Amino acid sequence: MESFLRAWREVGPVFTTEVNGIEEVVFGGLDANEQAWRSPDDWSYGEAVAVFREELSELHLTQLDPDPHRRKRRLLNKAFKTSSIMESMPAIAEQIMQGIAAI
């Protein structure tokens, strides 16, 4: 880990290194993450995270390339936005209060 941190500090958030005899590209930090996600069509998610595919299957979000990935991400994003539940907050609060009172 120390060598990756040293490289990150010396050359920036995106650099190449050798891992187990294979040249790999390393993305480190939020700047690299933002840079990578600006151009999702340049990525093969299936190749980039093959180890996850072995564990999580071909249908896992990080294994899907452009169109299927974009569609699934669009569907999932709604679940993680606070705006999705804001209009239901009064009803949720009421249910919580009723549950606490019942206890």
Distance bins in CASP14 RR format, pairs under 12 A and 6 or more apart:
PFRMAT RR
TARGET T0000
AUTHOR 0000-0000-0000
RMODE 2
METHOD distances of the structure
MODEL  1
1 7 0 0 0 0 0 1 0 0 0 0 0
1 8 0 0 0 0 0 1 0 0 0 0 0
1 26 0 0 0 0 0 1 0 0 0 0 0
1 28 0 0 0 0 0 1 0 0 0 0 0
2 8 0 0 0 0 0 1 0 0 0 0 0
2 9 0 0 0 0 0 1 0 0 0 0 0
3 9 0 0 0 0 0 1 0 0 0 0 0
3 10 0 0 0 0 0 1 0 0 0 0 0
3 15 0 0 0 0 0 1 0 0 0 0 0
3 17 1 0 0 1 0 0 0 0 0 0 0
3 18 0 0 0 0 0 1 0 0 0 0 0
3 19 0 0 0 0 0 1 0 0 0 0 0
3 26 0 0 0 0 0 1 0 0 0 0 0
4 10 0 0 0 0 0 1 0 0 0 0 0
4 11 0 0 0 0 0 1 0 0 0 0 0
4 12 0 0 0 0 0 1 0 0 0 0 0
4 13 0 0 0 0 0 1 0 0 0 0 0
4 15 0 0 0 0 1 0 0 0 0 0 0
4 16 0 0 0 0 0 1 0 0 0 0 0
4 17 1 0 0 1 0 0 0 0 0 0 0
4 19 0 0 0 0 1 0 0 0 0 0 0
4 24 0 0 0 0 0 1 0 0 0 0 0
4 26 1 0 0 1 0 0 0 0 0 0 0
4 27 0 0 0 0 0 1 0 0 0 0 0
4 28 0 0 0 0 1 0 0 0 0 0 0
4 29 0 0 0 0 0 1 0 0 0 0 0
4 32 0 0 0 0 0 1 0 0 0 0 0
5 11 0 0 0 0 0 1 0 0 0 0 0
5 12 0 0 0 0 0 1 0 0 0 0 0
5 13 0 0 0 0 0 1 0 0 0 0 0
5 15 0 0 0 0 0 1 0 0 0 0 0
5 26 0 0 0 0 0 1 0 0 0 0 0
5 28 0 0 0 0 1 0 0 0 0 0 0
5 29 0 0 0 0 0 1 0 0 0 0 0
6 12 0 0 0 0 0 1 0 0 0 0 0
6 15 0 0 0 0 0 1 0 0 0 0 0
6 17 0 0 0 0 0 1 0 0 0 0 0
6 26 0 0 0 0 0 1 0 0 0 0 0
7 13 0 0 0 0 0 1 0 0 0 0 0
7 14 0 0 0 0 0 1 0 0 0 0 0
7 15 1 0 1 0 0 0 0 0 0 0 0
7 16 0 0 0 0 1 0 0 0 0 0 0
7 17 1 0 0 1 0 0 0 0 0 0 0
7 18 0 0 0 0 0 1 0 0 0 0 0
7 19 0 0 0 0 0 1 0 0 0 0 0
7 24 0 0 0 0 0 1 0 0 0 0 0
7 25 0 0 0 0 0 1 0 0 0 0 0
7 26 1 0 0 1 0 0 0 0 0 0 0
7 27 0 0 0 0 0 1 0 0 0 0 0
7 28 0 0 0 0 1 0 0 0 0 0 0
8 14 0 0 0 0 1 0 0 0 0 0 0
8 15 1 0 0 1 0 0 0 0 0 0 0
8 17 0 0 0 0 0 1 0 0 0 0 0
8 26 1 0 0 1 0 0 0 0 0 0 0
8 27 0 0 0 0 1 0 0 0 0 0 0
8 28 1 0 1 0 0 0 0 0 0 0 0
8 29 1 0 0 1 0 0 0 0 0 0 0
8 30 0 0 0 0 0 1 0 0 0 0 0
8 31 0 0 0 0 0 1 0 0 0 0 0
8 32 0 0 0 0 1 0 0 0 0 0 0
9 15 0 0 0 0 0 1 0 0 0 0 0
9 28 0 0 0 0 0 1 0 0 0 0 0
9 29 0 0 0 0 0 1 0 0 0 0 0
10 17 0 0 0 0 0 1 0 0 0 0 0
11 17 0 0 0 0 1 0 0 0 0 0 0
11 26 0 0 0 0 1 0 0 0 0 0 0
11 28 0 0 0 0 0 1 0 0 0 0 0
11 32 0 0 0 0 0 1 0 0 0 0 0
12 26 0 0 0 0 1 0 0 0 0 0 0
12 27 0 0 0 0 0 1 0 0 0 0 0
12 28 0 0 0 0 1 0 0 0 0 0 0
12 29 0 0 0 0 1 0 0 0 0 0 0
12 31 0 0 0 0 1 0 0 0 0 0 0
12 32 0 0 0 0 1 0 0 0 0 0 0
12 35 0 0 0 0 0 1 0 0 0 0 0
13 25 0 0 0 0 0 1 0 0 0 0 0
13 26 0 0 0 0 1 0 0 0 0 0 0
13 27 1 0 0 1 0 0 0 0 0 0 0
13 28 1 0 1 0 0 0 0 0 0 0 0
13 29 1 0 1 0 0 0 0 0 0 0 0
13 30 0 0 0 0 1 0 0 0 0 0 0
13 31 1 0 1 0 0 0 0 0 0 0 0
13 32 1 1 0 0 0 0 0 0 0 0 0
13 33 0 0 0 0 1 0 0 0 0 0 0
13 34 0 0 0 0 1 0 0 0 0 0 0
13 35 1 0 0 1 0 0 0 0 0 0 0
13 36 0 0 0 0 1 0 0 0 0 0 0
14 24 0 0 0 0 0 1 0 0 0 0 0
14 25 1 0 0 1 0 0 0 0 0 0 0
14 26 1 0 0 1 0 0 0 0 0 0 0
14 27 1 0 1 0 0 0 0 0 0 0 0
14 28 1 0 0 1 0 0 0 0 0 0 0
14 29 0 0 0 0 1 0 0 0 0 0 0
14 31 0 0 0 0 1 0 0 0 0 0 0
14 32 1 0 1 0 0 0 0 0 0 0 0
14 33 0 0 0 0 0 1 0 0 0 0 0
14 34 0 0 0 0 0 1 0 0 0 0 0
14 35 1 0 0 1 0 0 0 0 0 0 0
14 36 0 0 0 0 1 0 0 0 0 0 0
15 23 0 0 0 0 0 1 0 0 0 0 0
15 24 0 0 0 0 1 0 0 0 0 0 0
15 25 1 0 0 1 0 0 0 0 0 0 0
15 26 1 0 1 0 0 0 0 0 0 0 0
15 27 0 0 0 0 1 0 0 0 0 0 0
15 28 0 0 0 0 1 0 0 0 0 0 0
15 29 0 0 0 0 0 1 0 0 0 0 0
15 32 0 0 0 0 1 0 0 0 0 0 0
16 22 0 0 0 0 0 1 0 0 0 0 0
16 23 1 0 1 0 0 0 0 0 0 0 0
16 24 1 0 0 1 0 0 0 0 0 0 0
16 25 1 0 1 0 0 0 0 0 0 0 0
16 26 1 0 0 1 0 0 0 0 0 0 0
16 27 0 0 0 0 0 1 0 0 0 0 0
17 23 1 0 0 1 0 0 0 0 0 0 0
17 24 1 0 0 1 0 0 0 0 0 0 0
17 25 0 0 0 0 1 0 0 0 0 0 0
17 26 1 0 1 0 0 0 0 0 0 0 0
17 27 0 0 0 0 0 1 0 0 0 0 0
17 28 0 0 0 0 0 1 0 0 0 0 0
18 24 1 0 0 1 0 0 0 0 0 0 0
18 25 0 0 0 0 0 1 0 0 0 0 0
18 26 0 0 0 0 0 1 0 0 0 0 0
19 25 0 0 0 0 0 1 0 0 0 0 0
19 26 0 0 0 0 1 0 0 0 0 0 0
19 51 0 0 0 0 0 1 0 0 0 0 0
22 50 0 0 0 0 0 1 0 0 0 0 0
24 47 0 0 0 0 0 1 0 0 0 0 0
24 48 0 0 0 0 0 1 0 0 0 0 0
25 32 0 0 0 0 1 0 0 0 0 0 0
25 35 0 0 0 0 0 1 0 0 0 0 0
25 36 0 0 0 0 1 0 0 0 0 0 0
25 42 0 0 0 0 0 1 0 0 0 0 0
25 43 0 0 0 0 0 1 0 0 0 0 0
25 47 0 0 0 0 0 1 0 0 0 0 0
25 48 0 0 0 0 1 0 0 0 0 0 0
26 32 0 0 0 0 1 0 0 0 0 0 0
26 36 0 0 0 0 0 1 0 0 0 0 0
26 48 0 0 0 0 0 1 0 0 0 0 0
27 33 1 0 0 1 0 0 0 0 0 0 0
27 34 0 0 0 0 1 0 0 0 0 0 0
27 35 1 0 0 1 0 0 0 0 0 0 0
27 36 1 0 1 0 0 0 0 0 0 0 0
27 37 0 0 0 0 0 1 0 0 0 0 0
27 43 0 0 0 0 0 1 0 0 0 0 0
27 48 0 0 0 0 1 0 0 0 0 0 0
27 49 0 0 0 0 0 1 0 0 0 0 0
28 34 0 0 0 0 0 1 0 0 0 0 0
28 35 0 0 0 0 1 0 0 0 0 0 0
28 36 0 0 0 0 1 0 0 0 0 0 0
29 35 0 0 0 0 1 0 0 0 0 0 0
29 36 0 0 0 0 0 1 0 0 0 0 0
30 36 0 0 0 0 0 1 0 0 0 0 0
30 37 0 0 0 0 0 1 0 0 0 0 0
31 37 0 0 0 0 0 1 0 0 0 0 0
31 38 0 0 0 0 0 1 0 0 0 0 0
32 38 0 0 0 0 0 1 0 0 0 0 0
35 42 0 0 0 0 0 1 0 0 0 0 0
35 43 0 0 0 0 0 1 0 0 0 0 0
36 42 0 0 0 0 1 0 0 0 0 0 0
36 43 1 0 0 1 0 0 0 0 0 0 0
36 45 0 0 0 0 0 1 0 0 0 0 0
36 48 0 0 0 0 1 0 0 0 0 0 0
37 43 0 0 0 0 1 0 0 0 0 0 0
37 45 0 0 0 0 0 1 0 0 0 0 0
37 69 0 0 0 0 0 1 0 0 0 0 0
37 70 0 0 0 0 0 1 0 0 0 0 0
37 73 0 0 0 0 0 1 0 0 0 0 0
39 66 0 0 0 0 0 1 0 0 0 0 0
40 48 0 0 0 0 0 1 0 0 0 0 0
40 62 0 0 0 0 0 1 0 0 0 0 0
40 64 0 0 0 0 0 1 0 0 0 0 0
40 65 0 0 0 0 1 0 0 0 0 0 0
40 66 1 0 0 1 0 0 0 0 0 0 0
40 67 0 0 0 0 0 1 0 0 0 0 0
40 69 1 0 0 1 0 0 0 0 0 0 0
40 70 1 0 0 1 0 0 0 0 0 0 0
40 73 0 0 0 0 1 0 0 0 0 0 0
40 74 0 0 0 0 0 1 0 0 0 0 0
41 65 0 0 0 0 1 0 0 0 0 0 0
41 66 1 0 1 0 0 0 0 0 0 0 0
41 67 0 0 0 0 1 0 0 0 0 0 0
41 69 0 0 0 0 0 1 0 0 0 0 0
41 70 0 0 0 0 1 0 0 0 0 0 0
42 48 0 0 0 0 0 1 0 0 0 0 0
42 65 0 0 0 0 0 1 0 0 0 0 0
42 66 0 0 0 0 1 0 0 0 0 0 0
43 49 0 0 0 0 1 0 0 0 0 0 0
43 62 0 0 0 0 0 1 0 0 0 0 0
43 63 0 0 0 0 0 1 0 0 0 0 0
43 64 0 0 0 0 0 1 0 0 0 0 0
43 65 1 0 0 1 0 0 0 0 0 0 0
43 66 0 0 0 0 1 0 0 0 0 0 0
43 69 0 0 0 0 1 0 0 0 0 0 0
43 70 0 0 0 0 0 1 0 0 0 0 0
44 50 0 0 0 0 1 0 0 0 0 0 0
44 53 0 0 0 0 0 1 0 0 0 0 0
44 62 0 0 0 0 0 1 0 0 0 0 0
44 63 0 0 0 0 1 0 0 0 0 0 0
44 64 0 0 0 0 0 1 0 0 0 0 0
44 65 1 0 1 0 0 0 0 0 0 0 0
44 66 0 0 0 0 1 0 0 0 0 0 0
44 69 0 0 0 0 0 1 0 0 0 0 0
45 52 0 0 0 0 1 0 0 0 0 0 0
45 53 0 0 0 0 1 0 0 0 0 0 0
45 56 0 0 0 0 0 1 0 0 0 0 0
45 58 0 0 0 0 0 1 0 0 0 0 0
45 59 0 0 0 0 0 1 0 0 0 0 0
45 60 0 0 0 0 1 0 0 0 0 0 0
45 61 0 0 0 0 1 0 0 0 0 0 0
45 62 1 0 1 0 0 0 0 0 0 0 0
45 63 1 0 1 0 0 0 0 0 0 0 0
45 64 1 0 1 0 0 0 0 0 0 0 0
45 65 1 0 1 0 0 0 0 0 0 0 0
45 66 0 0 0 0 1 0 0 0 0 0 0
45 67 0 0 0 0 0 1 0 0 0 0 0
45 68 0 0 0 0 1 0 0 0 0 0 0
45 69 1 0 1 0 0 0 0 0 0 0 0
45 70 0 0 0 0 0 1 0 0 0 0 0
45 72 0 0 0 0 0 1 0 0 0 0 0
45 73 0 0 0 0 0 1 0 0 0 0 0
46 52 0 0 0 0 1 0 0 0 0 0 0
46 53 1 0 1 0 0 0 0 0 0 0 0
46 54 0 0 0 0 0 1 0 0 0 0 0
46 56 0 0 0 0 0 1 0 0 0 0 0
46 57 0 0 0 0 0 1 0 0 0 0 0
46 58 0 0 0 0 1 0 0 0 0 0 0
46 59 0 0 0 0 0 1 0 0 0 0 0
46 60 0 0 0 0 1 0 0 0 0 0 0
46 61 0 0 0 0 0 1 0 0 0 0 0
46 62 1 0 0 1 0 0 0 0 0 0 0
46 63 1 0 1 0 0 0 0 0 0 0 0
46 64 1 0 0 1 0 0 0 0 0 0 0
46 65 1 0 0 1 0 0 0 0 0 0 0
46 66 0 0 0 0 0 1 0 0 0 0 0
46 68 0 0 0 0 0 1 0 0 0 0 0
46 69 0 0 0 0 1 0 0 0 0 0 0
47 53 0 0 0 0 1 0 0 0 0 0 0
47 62 0 0 0 0 0 1 0 0 0 0 0
47 63 0 0 0 0 1 0 0 0 0 0 0
47 65 0 0 0 0 1 0 0 0 0 0 0
48 62 1 0 0 1 0 0 0 0 0 0 0
48 63 0 0 0 0 1 0 0 0 0 0 0
48 64 0 0 0 0 0 1 0 0 0 0 0
48 65 0 0 0 0 1 0 0 0 0 0 0
48 69 0 0 0 0 0 1 0 0 0 0 0
49 55 0 0 0 0 1 0 0 0 0 0 0
49 56 0 0 0 0 1 0 0 0 0 0 0
49 58 0 0 0 0 0 1 0 0 0 0 0
49 60 0 0 0 0 1 0 0 0 0 0 0
49 61 0 0 0 0 0 1 0 0 0 0 0
49 62 1 0 1 0 0 0 0 0 0 0 0
49 63 1 0 0 1 0 0 0 0 0 0 0
49 64 0 0 0 0 0 1 0 0 0 0 0
49 65 0 0 0 0 0 1 0 0 0 0 0
49 69 0 0 0 0 0 1 0 0 0 0 0
50 56 0 0 0 0 0 1 0 0 0 0 0
50 58 0 0 0 0 0 1 0 0 0 0 0
50 60 0 0 0 0 0 1 0 0 0 0 0
50 62 0 0 0 0 0 1 0 0 0 0 0
50 63 0 0 0 0 1 0 0 0 0 0 0
51 60 0 0 0 0 0 1 0 0 0 0 0
51 62 0 0 0 0 0 1 0 0 0 0 0
51 63 0 0 0 0 0 1 0 0 0 0 0
52 58 0 0 0 0 0 1 0 0 0 0 0
52 59 0 0 0 0 0 1 0 0 0 0 0
52 60 1 0 0 1 0 0 0 0 0 0 0
52 61 0 0 0 0 1 0 0 0 0 0 0
52 62 1 0 1 0 0 0 0 0 0 0 0
52 63 1 0 0 1 0 0 0 0 0 0 0
52 64 0 0 0 0 0 1 0 0 0 0 0
53 59 0 0 0 0 1 0 0 0 0 0 0
53 60 1 0 0 1 0 0 0 0 0 0 0
53 61 0 0 0 0 0 1 0 0 0 0 0
53 62 1 0 0 1 0 0 0 0 0 0 0
53 63 1 0 1 0 0 0 0 0 0 0 0
53 64 0 0 0 0 0 1 0 0 0 0 0
53 65 0 0 0 0 0 1 0 0 0 0 0
54 60 0 0 0 0 0 1 0 0 0 0 0
54 62 0 0 0 0 0 1 0 0 0 0 0
54 63 0 0 0 0 1 0 0 0 0 0 0
55 62 0 0 0 0 0 1 0 0 0 0 0
55 63 0 0 0 0 0 1 0 0 0 0 0
56 62 1 0 0 1 0 0 0 0 0 0 0
56 63 1 0 0 1 0 0 0 0 0 0 0
56 64 0 0 0 0 0 1 0 0 0 0 0
57 63 1 0 0 1 0 0 0 0 0 0 0
57 64 0 0 0 0 0 1 0 0 0 0 0
58 64 0 0 0 0 1 0 0 0 0 0 0
58 65 0 0 0 0 0 1 0 0 0 0 0
58 68 0 0 0 0 0 1 0 0 0 0 0
59 68 0 0 0 0 1 0 0 0 0 0 0
59 69 0 0 0 0 0 1 0 0 0 0 0
59 72 0 0 0 0 1 0 0 0 0 0 0
60 68 0 0 0 0 0 1 0 0 0 0 0
60 69 0 0 0 0 0 1 0 0 0 0 0
60 72 0 0 0 0 1 0 0 0 0 0 0
60 76 0 0 0 0 0 1 0 0 0 0 0
61 68 0 0 0 0 1 0 0 0 0 0 0
61 69 1 0 0 1 0 0 0 0 0 0 0
61 70 0 0 0 0 0 1 0 0 0 0 0
61 71 0 0 0 0 0 1 0 0 0 0 0
61 72 1 0 1 0 0 0 0 0 0 0 0
61 73 1 0 0 1 0 0 0 0 0 0 0
61 74 0 0 0 0 0 1 0 0 0 0 0
61 75 0 0 0 0 1 0 0 0 0 0 0
61 76 1 0 0 1 0 0 0 0 0 0 0
61 77 0 0 0 0 0 1 0 0 0 0 0
62 68 0 0 0 0 0 1 0 0 0 0 0
62 69 0 0 0 0 1 0 0 0 0 0 0
62 72 0 0 0 0 0 1 0 0 0 0 0
62 73 0 0 0 0 0 1 0 0 0 0 0
62 76 0 0 0 0 0 1 0 0 0 0 0
63 69 0 0 0 0 1 0 0 0 0 0 0
63 72 0 0 0 0 0 1 0 0 0 0 0
64 70 0 0 0 0 1 0 0 0 0 0 0
64 71 0 0 0 0 1 0 0 0 0 0 0
64 72 1 0 0 1 0 0 0 0 0 0 0
64 73 0 0 0 0 1 0 0 0 0 0 0
64 74 0 0 0 0 0 1 0 0 0 0 0
64 75 0 0 0 0 0 1 0 0 0 0 0
64 76 0 0 0 0 0 1 0 0 0 0 0
65 71 0 0 0 0 0 1 0 0 0 0 0
65 72 0 0 0 0 0 1 0 0 0 0 0
65 73 0 0 0 0 0 1 0 0 0 0 0
66 72 0 0 0 0 0 1 0 0 0 0 0
66 73 0 0 0 0 0 1 0 0 0 0 0
67 73 0 0 0 0 0 1 0 0 0 0 0
67 74 0 0 0 0 0 1 0 0 0 0 0
68 74 0 0 0 0 0 1 0 0 0 0 0
68 75 0 0 0 0 0 1 0 0 0 0 0
69 75 0 0 0 0 0 1 0 0 0 0 0
69 76 0 0 0 0 0 1 0 0 0 0 0
70 76 0 0 0 0 0 1 0 0 0 0 0
70 77 0 0 0 0 0 1 0 0 0 0 0
71 77 0 0 0 0 0 1 0 0 0 0 0
72 78 0 0 0 0 0 1 0 0 0 0 0
72 79 0 0 0 0 0 1 0 0 0 0 0
73 79 0 0 0 0 0 1 0 0 0 0 0
73 80 0 0 0 0 0 1 0 0 0 0 0
74 80 0 0 0 0 0 1 0 0 0 0 0
74 81 0 0 0 0 0 1 0 0 0 0 0
75 81 0 0 0 0 0 1 0 0 0 0 0
75 84 0 0 0 0 0 1 0 0 0 0 0
76 84 0 0 0 0 0 1 0 0 0 0 0
77 83 0 0 0 0 0 1 0 0 0 0 0
77 84 0 0 0 0 1 0 0 0 0 0 0
78 84 1 0 1 0 0 0 0 0 0 0 0
78 85 0 0 0 0 0 1 0 0 0 0 0
79 85 0 0 0 0 1 0 0 0 0 0 0
82 88 0 0 0 0 0 1 0 0 0 0 0
82 89 0 0 0 0 1 0 0 0 0 0 0
83 89 0 0 0 0 0 1 0 0 0 0 0
84 92 0 0 0 0 0 1 0 0 0 0 0
85 91 0 0 0 0 1 0 0 0 0 0 0
85 92 1 0 0 1 0 0 0 0 0 0 0
85 93 0 0 0 0 0 1 0 0 0 0 0
86 92 0 0 0 0 0 1 0 0 0 0 0
86 93 0 0 0 0 0 1 0 0 0 0 0
88 94 0 0 0 0 0 1 0 0 0 0 0
88 95 0 0 0 0 1 0 0 0 0 0 0
88 96 0 0 0 0 0 1 0 0 0 0 0
89 95 0 0 0 0 0 1 0 0 0 0 0
89 96 0 0 0 0 0 1 0 0 0 0 0
90 96 0 0 0 0 0 1 0 0 0 0 0
90 97 0 0 0 0 0 1 0 0 0 0 0
91 97 0 0 0 0 0 1 0 0 0 0 0
91 98 0 0 0 0 0 1 0 0 0 0 0
92 98 0 0 0 0 0 1 0 0 0 0 0
92 99 0 0 0 0 0 1 0 0 0 0 0
93 99 0 0 0 0 0 1 0 0 0 0 0
93 100 0 0 0 0 0 1 0 0 0 0 0
94 100 0 0 0 0 0 1 0 0 0 0 0
94 101 0 0 0 0 0 1 0 0 0 0 0
95 101 0 0 0 0 0 1 0 0 0 0 0
95 102 0 0 0 0 0 1 0 0 0 0 0
96 102 0 0 0 0 0 1 0 0 0 0 0
96 103 0 0 0 0 0 1 0 0 0 0 0
97 103 0 0 0 0 0 1 0 0 0 0 0
END
